């Protein structure tokens, strides 16, 4: 069906297709990450130089992050290029970005630079701007959907683009200034689908009973999207907010890991700047030093728990998620 709608693809590469599912991307679960991982590895084992995963845009960046850790979290790289693409506008609309995104994704999968395994183990290819002609190649580990309708909705978070693909009447070309030492090809790791991670938003409606409920119902960890530098409502300075003290006690006495992500999206989680952050570290909150998007941090926690890793690695830069240069 894709070839029938965009036959120009055949001028770029020979295509083998595998249909994993036909679903809204917000219905994707970790079991589907594992299916994508297996399909990619099968393709590389059969001699393919690249894989394109067509994916709904709502969680495209989450799956791209999950596959980045699967193939590069242990310090390796996939045997070829893995490219995620989708469309912000459906193919029956005159303003659709589907054709250029798909052409660019196949082009990068076939002709892009050799994969290093750092930031580029899985990439996204989507429109770079509101107009036609240029698609951005972004690290799957460091990109996020930042607008519900714009064609250039996918923007890097504490990261930079890996390259660009230009489409003109004369053909398709690409450019890239990205350079990292190539790692060794390693088999991918997988995700334990039995692991559940609860997510909450810090603010005036974050209560201790939410954390208690997660622990009672068998969740493996809690990820809280903290305000500012990663702060939580845990202090009762005026003596009129006992809920904050209850939340602090719940965190300190929790039997499962509690991690804070950056609700601001851009910038680091830094729990050393203010006294509140230092208190949070004292009562056991993890996440200090992370510059990953909330989605990348979520998949990193899940990957770590699935593969017997200490959550101390949340501060480490495994495959480009904690870029040292913001």
C-alpha positions in Angstrom: 0.0 0.0 0.0 2.8 2.4 0.8 4.6 1.6 -2.5 1.4 2.1 -4.4 0.9 5.6 -2.9 4.6 6.6 -3.0 6.2 4.6 -5.9 9.2 6.9 -5.9 10.5 4.9 -2.9 11.6 2.2 -5.4 14.1 4.6 -6.9 15.8 4.7 -3.5 15.9 1.2 -2.1 14.5 -2.3 -2.4 11.8 -2.7 0.2 10.6 -5.7 2.2 7.6 -5.0 4.4 6.5 -6.5 7.7 3.2 -5.5 9.3 3.4 -5.6 13.0 0.1 -3.9 13.7 -2.4 -1.3 12.6 -3.2 0.9 15.7 -3.3 4.3 17.1 0.1 5.1 18.5 -1.4 6.0 21.8 -2.4 2.4 22.2 1.2 1.1 21.9 2.6 -0.7 25.0 6.0 -2.1 25.8 5.0 -5.4 24.2 5.0 -3.6 20.9 8.4 -2.1 21.6 9.7 -5.7 21.8 7.9 -6.5 18.6 9.7 -3.6 16.9 13.0 -4.6 18.3 12.6 -8.2 17.0 11.5 -7.0 13.6 14.5 -4.7 13.3 16.9 -7.4 14.3 15.3 -9.9 11.9 15.8 -7.3 9.1 19.5 -6.8 9.9 20.0 -10.5 10.2 18.6 -10.9 6.7 21.0 -8.4 5.2 19.0 -5.1 5.3 21.1 -2.0 5.8 18.3 0.0 7.3 14.8 -0.2 8.8 11.9 2.3 8.5 9.2 2.1 11.1 6.1 4.0 10.1 4.4 5.0 13.4 1.7 7.3 14.6 3.1 10.6 15.8 1.6 10.8 19.3 4.1 8.3 20.8 6.6 8.1 18.0 9.3 9.7 20.1 8.5 7.2 23.0 9.1 4.2 20.8 12.2 5.7 19.2 13.6 6.3 22.7 12.7 2.7 23.7 14.5 1.2 20.7 17.5 3.5 21.3 18.1 2.0 24.8 17.3 -1.5 23.4 20.1 -1.3 20.8 22.6 1.0 22.5 21.9 1.2 26.2 24.6 -1.4 26.9 27.2 0.5 24.9 26.6 -1.2 21.5 24.8 -0.3 18.3 22.4 -1.8 15.8 23.7 -3.4 12.6 22.0 -0.7 10.5 20.0 2.4 10.6 16.6 2.5 12.4 14.4 5.4 11.3 11.0 6.3 12.7 8.6 8.4 10.6 5.0 9.4 10.5 2.8 12.2 9.3 1.2 15.1 11.2 -1.4 15.6 8.4 -3.2 12.6 7.0 -2.4 11.5 3.5 -5.8 12.5 2.1 -5.2 16.2 2.9 -3.5 18.6 0.5 -1.2 19.7 3.2 0.0 16.2 4.1 3.6 15.8 5.1 3.4 12.0 4.7 5.1 11.6 1.3 8.1 13.7 2.0 8.6 12.2 5.4 8.4 8.7 4.0 10.8 9.4 1.1 13.2 11.1 3.5 13.1 8.2 6.0 13.7 5.6 3.3 16.5 7.7 1.9 18.2 8.0 5.3 17.8 4.3 6.1 19.5 3.5 2.8 22.1 6.2 2.4 22.6 7.8 5.8 26.0 7.8 7.7 27.1 4.7 9.4 25.5 4.3 12.8 27.7 5.1 15.8 25.3 3.9 18.5 25.5 7.3 20.3 22.4 9.4 19.7 21.8 7.8 16.3 20.9 4.2 17.2 17.3 5.1 16.3 16.3 8.4 14.7 13.2 10.3 13.8 12.7 11.8 10.4 10.0 14.5 10.2 9.4 17.9 8.6 12.0 20.5 9.7 9.7 23.4 9.2 6.1 24.3 8.2 7.0 24.3 4.5 8.1 21.5 2.2 11.5 20.4 1.1 13.5 19.8 4.3 13.1 17.0 6.8 15.0 16.9 10.1 16.9 13.8 11.3 16.8 13.9 15.1 18.1 11.5 17.8 15.3 9.2 18.9 16.6 9.5 22.4 16.4 13.3 22.4 13.3 14.4 20.5 9.7 15.1 21.5 6.4 16.0 19.9 5.9 19.6 20.9 2.8 20.6 18.9 -0.4 18.8 18.2 -0.8 19.8 14.6 2.3 21.6 13.1 4.3 19.7 10.6 7.5 20.6 12.5 6.1 19.3 15.8 9.1 17.2 16.6 11.8 19.2 18.3 15.0 18.2 20.0 15.2 18.3 23.8 18.6 19.3 25.3 20.0 17.9 22.0 20.7 18.8 18.4 19.7 17.4 15.1 21.8 14.7 13.5 21.2 15.9 10.0 18.8 17.2 7.4 17.4 15.7 4.2 16.5 18.0 1.3 14.0 17.1 -1.4 14.0 19.1 -4.7 12.9 18.4 -8.2 16.5 17.4 -8.9 16.5 14.7 -6.3 17.2 13.9 -2.6 20.3 14.9 -0.7 21.4 14.9 2.9 23.8 16.7 5.2 25.1 15.9 8.6 27.7 17.4 10.9 27.2 14.7 13.5 30.2 12.6 14.4 30.8 10.0 17.1 33.1 7.0 17.4 31.4 3.9 16.2 30.6 1.3 18.8 30.5 -2.5 18.4 27.4 -4.2 17.0 25.6 -5.9 19.9 22.3 -7.9 20.0 19.4 -5.8 21.4 18.0 -6.0 24.9 14.3 -6.2 25.6 11.7 -4.8 27.9 10.0 -6.8 30.7 6.3 -6.3 30.0 5.4 -7.1 33.6 7.0 -3.9 34.8 4.6 -1.0 35.6 5.8 2.6 36.2 3.3 5.0 37.7 3.5 8.6 36.5 2.3 11.7 38.4 2.4 15.4 38.0 3.9 17.6 40.7 1.5 20.4 41.7 -1.4 21.3 44.0 -3.1 17.9 43.5 -0.2 15.6 44.2 -1.1 13.6 47.3 0.6 10.9 49.3 -2.2 8.4 48.7 -1.4 8.3 45.0 2.1 7.0 45.8 0.7 4.6 48.3 -1.8 3.3 45.8 1.0 2.7 43.2 3.0 0.7 45.6 0.0 -1.3 46.8 -0.9 -2.2 43.3 2.5 -3.7 42.3 4.1 -0.8 40.4 7.9 -1.2 40.1 8.7 2.5 40.3 7.2 6.0 40.3 8.1 8.8 38.0 7.0 12.3 39.1 7.1 15.2 36.6 8.6 17.8 38.9 8.3 21.6 38.6 11.3 23.8 37.8 14.5 22.0 38.5 12.6 18.9 39.6 10.9 20.1 42.7 8.0 18.5 44.6 5.4 19.9 47.1 7.0 18.5 50.3 7.3 21.5 52.6 4.7 23.1 54.9 6.2 26.5 55.6 3.0 28.2 56.8 1.7 25.2 58.7 -1.5 25.1 56.7 -0.6 22.4 54.1 -0.2 19.1 56.0 -0.6 17.3 52.6 3.0 18.3 51.8 4.4 16.7 54.9 2.4 13.6 54.2 3.9 13.5 50.7 7.4 13.9 52.0 6.8 11.0 54.5 5.4 8.8 51.8 8.5 9.4 49.6 10.9 8.7 52.5 9.1 5.5 53.4 8.5 4.2 49.9 9.7 0.7 49.1 9.9 1.4 45.4 12.1 3.9 43.6 10.8 7.4 43.1 12.3 9.4 40.3 11.7 13.0 39.3 11.6 14.1 35.6 11.6 17.7 34.2 8.1 19.1 33.8 9.7 22.1 32.0 10.9 19.7 29.3 14.1 21.8 28.5 16.9 22.1 30.9 18.3 19.7 33.6 16.9 18.2 36.8 19.2 19.8 39.3 18.5 19.0 42.9 21.6 20.7 44.3 20.6 24.4 43.6 17.9 24.9 46.2 17.5 23.5 49.7 14.3 21.7 48.6 16.1 19.7 46.0 18.7 18.7 48.6 16.0 17.6 50.9 14.4 15.5 48.2 17.7 13.8 47.6 18.0 13.1 51.3 14.6 11.4 51.4 15.4 9.3 48.5 14.2 11.0 45.3 16.3 10.0 42.2 16.8 11.8 38.9 19.3 14.5 39.8 21.5 15.3 36.8 19.1 14.0 34.2 18.7 16.1 31.0 16.5 13.6 29.3 12.9 14.3 28.3 10.3 12.8 30.5 9.6 10.1 27.9 13.3 9.2 27.5 13.6 9.0 31.3 10.6 6.8 31.5 11.9 4.3 28.9 15.3 4.4 30.5 13.9 3.5 33.9 11.9 0.7 32.3 14.9 -0.5 30.4 17.1 -0.4 33.5 14.6 -2.4 35.6 14.1 -4.9 32.8 17.8 -5.6 32.5 18.9 -5.7 36.1 20.6 -2.3 36.1 21.1 0.0 39.1 19.1 3.2 38.8 22.3 5.0 39.5 22.7 4.9 35.7 19.9 7.6 35.5 22.7 10.2 35.9 24.8 8.5 33.2 24.8 9.2 29.5 24.3 5.8 28.0 23.5 6.6 24.4 22.9 10.4 24.1 19.9 10.9 26.5 22.0 12.9 29.0 23.8 15.1 26.5 26.6 17.0 28.4 26.0 20.1 26.2 22.5 21.5 26.5 
